[in-house]
Amino acid sequence: MAAKRKEPGKVERIASEIRDKIQRGLLTPGVRLPGVPQLQEQYGIAYQTARDVYGLLESEGLLFSRQGKGTFVSLVLGKIVSERNQRYLPARREAGGAVGAFEAEMRAMGFDPRPVILTIARDVPPRRVAQEFGMHHRAKTLKRERIMPVGIPGNSDAEEVIQVATSWFPQDVVDACPALTQPDTGTGGSKSRMAEAGFGQVRLREEIEVRSPTESEADALGIPIEQAIMEITHKGLTEEGRVVEIGLHVLPRSKWRLAYEWEIDTPRLT
């Protein structure tokens, strides 16, 4: 006698229904979903079960939540492919008057970059940042913290935070490049202004780690605390080999794929 087939649990069954509607285009990017109490009433389930349904779909990158605003279908259905060895080229990061690589990259992919939530301050950096700069561990640097949302053209309401980034700059670089202290660093962003001030970055190094987010990172990104993020430590070096910028970029792993391409040999002439 064949074993009785086990029915999916309530969370998996309801999540599957919503997932199917998203995949079929019945629920489109940016659409606001019923609140947890409404989902609970609609399916006759417990409040925690309703929360778990949304939590499961958020962990898959299909939904995102904004505190006080609700739960929405993700604007990113499928991953953003970021060409890491191309995005910082001057022609790329300045395209269309973009203020840096992120804005240019998002526009090229059809997203609508929304105003960045920015905090600028002089602060003591993490010890590893001070060590990279070759400075005393209690010396202050300029810190630029950004929460970076995008939207989709034609939908002014829904916007999704897809990256949180913090950058540090040594004080002598800031003294020579006061634009770094301004909210708007102009076309090409901080890298273009630093180049104009004599601190052009000719080489970049990125180190990638997958980890769990902090509570503040999860809140900013609108993801469950259980969802993994990618942490990119980004270093900008001058022709002399000096590190003049260190960035910490935090991206939801469910939203991004990082791509790299380089030559390993010089084609032979025939």
Secondary structure, DSSP 8 states (H G I E B T S, - for coil): ---------HHHHHHHHHHHHHHTTSS-TT-B---HHHHHHHHT--HHHHHHHHHHHHHTTSEEEETTTEEEE-S-SS-EEEETTTTTSHHHHTGGG-SSHHHHHHHHTT-EE---EEEEEEE---HHHHHHHT--TT--EEEEEEEEEEEETTEEEEEEEEEEEEEEE-HHHHHH-GGGGSS---TTHHHHHHHHTT----EEEEEEEEE---HHHHHHHT--TTS-EEEEEEEEE-TT--EEEEEEEEEETTTEEEE----SS-----
